[in-house]
Amino acid sequence: MKKHSAFPKFLLAIIAVTVLFTSEARSGYDNRQAASVNIHRHRNVGYFVPKLYENPTTISFSNGITFDTRAGEPALTDEFQIEQYDGIGYYLVQVTGPMLRSWKQEISASGGRISGYIPNYTLIVRADEKAILKIREKSFVRWTGIFQPAYKLSEPLFSATGTAKIIIQIFPSEDIYAVSRKVSNYGFSVDDVTDHVLVKRLVATGNLSVLPKIARIPEVLWIQRWSRPETCNNNIQWVVQTGWQSSVPGPEGWRIWK
C-alpha cells in the first residue's frame, strides 16, 4: 500500500486554525467598532420644559421693593417716580414665562433693546413710547411699566443724608461721559470714570439730597454708597486634578488623588 505524507494534513490543520482565529479576531474587531460607533450615537429622548415659578407675577428688587403686577405698581413717593419719558427710556417688560428666546427676538424686532433682567420673568428694555406700545400688545407680555427711579437706589440711600461718595452704574449702551456731565450739573464731583464694554460706572461725591434727581436720569441703572475695595479669597488654595497650567504650585497644581 502506498503511504501518504503527513505534511499535507498538518499543513491543512494549521491553515484551518489560522482561518478560525482570523475569523474570531475579525468578529471581535467588528463588534468593538460597532460599540465605538454606538456610544457616539445619541437618541432623542425628549425636550426639557422648565417649571413655572410659584409667583410668576411678582417683581422684586434688591433694595426690598416687591410688588405683584396683577395689582399694578407699588405706592412710590413723587420724587422717586415719573409718569413718562421725554423720548427714549427704560421699561420693565414682564412676560408670562418661562422665558423663550423667540420672545426676546420679537421684543428686539419691535424696536426694544433688552438691557437686563429682574426676577421674575421681567426684562429691562430700552425703547421709545411707540416701541413699548407694540411690545405691550404681544401675547406673551403680561405687564409693562417704567423702570422707576425708586428701583435704582440701594435701600440705605433712601434715608441717607449729608455728603457722601457713591457709585453710579450706567446702562452699557449709554454714553457715560454724557451722564457724567449731568451728575456734575447736580453739584456732584466725579472722582472716577470706568468706561468698559462689561461695566460703566461713575464714582462721585456730593450732597445725597439730590439723589432723586440722579435716579431720574434714564441712563442710570443703579446707585449705591461707595465702599473701600477689599481683597477676597486671598487665603485659599486653588486645587485641581491635572492639566491646569496656570495653577500654583507646579505646572499641574495639587493632585486630588493619584
PyMOL commands that set and color helices and strands:
alter all, ss='L'
color gray80, all
select helices_A, chain A and resi 7-38+69-71+78-80+101-109+129-136+149-152+155-158+176-185+208-215
alter helices_A, ss='H'
color red, helices_A
select strands_A, chain A and resi 58-60+66-68+89-95+113-118+122-127+141-146+163-170+189-195+200-207+220-225
alter strands_A, ss='S'
color yellow, strands_A
deselect
rebuild
show_as cartoon
